Amino acid sequence: MYPSDYIENLYKGFCNTKLLWKYRFKGLNQLNLMDIPETQFNRQLLKKRRLGQLAEQFAFNQLEQLDDCKVLAENLQVQKNKQTLGELDALIKLNQETIHLEIIYKFYVYDDTIGTSELEGWIGPNRKDSLIEKITKLKTKQLPLLYSSECESVLNALELDRTNIQQKVLFKAQLFIPYQKSIHFSQLNEDCVNGFYFKTSQLNDFDTCEFYIPEKLEWFLDVNDSVDWLSFENFKIDVETFLSESQSPLIWIKKTDGKLLKSFLVWW
């Protein structure tokens, strides 16, 4: 399905990604896995996965490396009249505590023209989602699903009492700040900043650089030099396909001094 070394590199990228906040934020308790030692990916992937689904598999693999952790259920669907209301990402037993865990892996850019608060500025690179929207969805839809009447029978089948279940999130993110701007923020983990984003009007600032456009799953990866780099002219041709479809590609940039950068080129 996937070459093992390819998945292993993606897994390391996931493990290296920092938590968006460290403990409790906006009423959401973060599951802090900072103490997990570096591990290998041992799970079997029997089908191709989207980035978010693969992030869940990576998180499950990390959890399974802990002596005091057991994954009780994963991607547990809750239905009403044969229609799916939603799903619980995971139910785990950690340190004798049962936890409903939601797993999130996001890429956000900071647009300082949006809203009046720090949090409002963090949006998806295609402007289709935002951090505020995701936090709201977690608090009003995904986490409350545990307490729905439809979920009770699902929990009963697992012999679990929801009054004894804690709720936490594993929220990892890569953040990108505007090109040539200094952004200071206090509410989120600054270690999540992985690079910058820039607009097509600023593209000529990089006319001496080389480029690589990673596939979506490669967005997990740290920038490295073991790729086939594109010249500036060839990059402009290749990237136009994304921009014409209102997609903001993640790109790697190699400067003339060998420095490697990670960035989004936004269509907007």
C-alpha positions in Angstrom: 0.0 0.0 0.0 2.6 2.5 1.1 6.4 1.9 1.2 7.4 1.3 4.9 10.2 4.0 4.9 7.7 6.5 3.4 5.2 5.9 6.2 7.9 5.9 8.8 9.1 9.4 7.7 5.5 10.7 7.7 5.1 9.3 11.2 8.2 11.0 12.5 6.9 14.3 11.0 3.6 13.7 12.9 5.5 13.0 16.2 7.6 16.1 15.7 4.6 18.3 15.3 3.9 20.3 18.5 0.7 20.6 20.5 -1.2 23.7 19.7 -1.5 24.4 23.4 -0.1 22.4 26.3 -2.8 21.9 28.9 -6.2 23.5 29.0 -7.5 26.1 26.5 -11.0 27.4 25.8 -12.4 24.6 28.0 -10.6 21.9 26.0 -8.1 19.7 27.9 -5.1 18.7 25.8 -3.8 15.1 26.1 -0.1 15.8 26.6 2.0 13.1 25.0 5.4 14.9 25.3 6.9 12.1 27.4 6.3 9.4 24.8 9.7 8.1 23.5 10.5 8.0 19.8 8.8 4.9 18.4 8.3 3.1 15.1 5.1 2.9 13.3 3.8 -0.7 13.8 0.3 -0.6 12.6 -1.0 -2.2 9.4 -2.5 0.2 6.9 -4.7 -1.8 4.6 -6.1 1.1 2.6 -5.0 4.6 1.6 -5.8 7.3 4.1 -6.4 11.1 3.9 -4.0 13.2 5.9 -6.4 13.6 8.9 -7.2 9.8 8.9 -3.5 9.0 8.8 -2.9 11.4 11.7 -5.4 9.4 13.7 -3.5 6.2 13.0 -0.2 7.8 14.0 -1.8 8.9 17.3 -3.2 5.4 18.0 0.3 4.0 17.3 1.9 6.4 19.8 -0.7 5.6 22.4 -0.2 1.9 22.0 3.5 2.3 22.8 2.6 3.3 26.4 2.6 0.6 29.0 -0.3 2.1 30.8 -2.5 2.9 27.8 -5.0 0.8 25.9 -7.1 1.8 22.8 -10.6 0.5 23.6 -12.2 1.7 20.4 -11.4 3.9 17.5 -13.6 5.7 14.9 -16.7 4.7 16.8 -19.8 5.6 14.8 -22.9 6.9 16.5 -26.1 6.4 14.5 -29.8 7.3 14.6 -32.2 5.5 12.4 -29.3 4.2 10.4 -28.0 7.7 9.8 -24.5 8.6 11.2 -24.7 11.5 13.7 -20.9 11.5 14.1 -18.1 9.4 15.5 -15.9 9.3 18.5 -12.3 9.3 17.3 -11.1 7.1 20.2 -11.9 5.7 23.6 -8.8 4.9 25.5 -7.8 3.7 29.0 -4.8 5.7 30.3 -3.5 5.5 33.8 -6.7 3.7 34.8 -8.8 6.6 33.5 -11.2 6.2 30.6 -10.9 9.0 28.1 -12.9 10.1 25.0 -10.2 11.5 22.8 -10.7 13.7 19.7 -7.6 13.9 17.4 -7.0 17.0 15.3 -4.1 17.8 13.0 -4.4 21.2 11.3 -2.5 23.7 9.1 -3.3 27.4 9.8 -2.0 30.7 8.4 -2.4 33.9 10.3 -4.4 36.7 8.5 -4.2 39.8 10.7 -7.0 41.5 8.7 -9.6 39.1 10.1 -11.4 39.9 13.4 -10.1 41.8 16.4 -8.5 39.0 18.4 -5.5 36.8 18.1 -7.5 33.6 17.6 -9.7 34.9 14.9 -6.8 35.4 12.6 -5.9 31.7 12.3 -7.5 30.3 9.2 -7.0 27.4 6.8 -4.7 28.3 3.8 -7.7 28.1 1.5 -9.8 30.3 3.8 -12.3 27.5 4.1 -12.0 26.9 7.8 -10.6 28.5 10.9 -9.3 27.7 14.4 -12.3 29.4 16.0 -14.7 27.2 13.8 -12.9 24.0 14.9 -12.9 24.9 18.6 -16.6 25.7 18.3 -17.3 22.4 16.5 -15.4 20.4 19.1 -17.3 22.1 22.0 -20.8 22.1 20.5 -20.9 18.9 18.3 -18.0 16.4 18.6 -17.5 16.3 22.4 -21.2 16.5 23.3 -21.9 13.4 21.1 -20.6 11.3 24.0 -23.6 12.4 26.1 -26.3 11.9 23.4 -28.9 9.2 23.9 -27.8 7.5 20.7 -24.3 7.0 22.1 -25.5 5.3 25.3 -26.1 1.9 23.6 -22.6 2.1 21.9 -21.0 2.7 25.3 -23.1 -0.1 26.9 -21.8 -2.5 24.3 -18.3 -1.7 25.5 -19.4 -1.9 29.1 -18.5 1.7 29.7 -20.2 4.3 32.0 -20.0 7.7 30.4 -20.2 9.4 33.8 -16.7 8.0 34.4 -15.3 9.1 31.0 -13.1 12.2 30.7 -12.9 14.1 27.5 -9.6 15.4 26.0 -8.2 16.4 22.6 -4.9 15.7 20.9 -4.7 18.9 18.9 -1.5 19.3 16.8 -0.9 22.0 14.2 1.5 23.6 11.9 1.3 27.4 11.9 2.4 29.8 9.2 2.9 33.6 9.7 2.8 36.3 7.0 6.0 36.8 4.9 8.2 39.6 6.3 5.9 40.3 9.2 6.7 39.8 12.9 3.7 38.3 14.6 3.6 37.9 18.4 0.9 35.7 19.9 0.5 34.6 23.5 -2.4 32.1 23.6 -1.0 29.3 21.4 2.3 27.4 21.4 4.8 29.4 19.3 6.8 26.2 18.7 4.0 25.3 16.2 5.3 27.9 13.8 6.7 25.9 10.9 7.2 28.7 8.3 5.5 31.6 6.6 3.1 32.2 3.7 3.2 34.7 0.9 1.1 35.9 -2.0 1.6 35.7 -5.7 2.5 39.4 -5.8 5.6 38.5 -3.7 6.7 35.6 -5.8 9.5 37.4 -7.5 11.3 37.8 -4.1 12.2 34.1 -4.6 13.3 34.2 -8.2 16.8 32.8 -7.4 15.4 29.9 -5.3 14.5 26.3 -6.1 11.2 24.8 -5.2 9.4 21.5 -4.4 5.6 21.0 -4.2 5.0 18.1 -1.8 2.1 15.8 -2.1 -0.6 16.3 0.6 0.6 13.4 2.9 4.1 14.9 2.7 2.8 18.0 4.5 3.7 16.1 7.7 7.4 16.2 6.8 10.1 18.5 7.8 11.8 20.1 4.8 14.7 18.1 3.5 17.1 18.2 0.6 16.5 14.7 -0.8 13.9 15.8 -3.4 14.0 16.9 -7.1 14.0 20.7 -7.0 12.2 22.8 -9.6 13.7 25.9 -11.1 11.8 29.2 -10.5 10.4 29.2 -14.1 9.3 25.6 -13.9 7.8 26.1 -10.5 5.7 29.0 -11.7 4.2 26.8 -14.4 3.5 23.9 -12.1 2.0 26.0 -9.3 -0.4 27.8 -11.6 -2.6 24.6 -11.6 -3.2 25.0 -7.9 -3.7 28.8 -7.9 -6.2 28.7 -10.8 -8.4 26.3 -8.7 -8.2 28.5 -5.6 -5.8 26.1 -3.8 -2.9 27.3 -1.7 -0.1 24.7 -2.1 2.4 24.0 0.6 5.9 24.4 -0.9 9.5 23.9 0.1 12.0 26.5 -0.9 15.7 26.1 -1.2 17.7 29.4 -1.2 21.0 29.9 -2.9 22.9 29.5 0.4 21.3 26.1 0.8 18.8 27.2 3.5 15.5 25.3 3.4 12.1 26.9 4.1 8.6 25.7 4.4 5.8 27.9 3.1 2.3 28.3 1.7 1.8 30.2 -1.5 -1.8 31.5 -1.1 -4.1 32.1 -4.0 -5.9 35.0 -2.2 
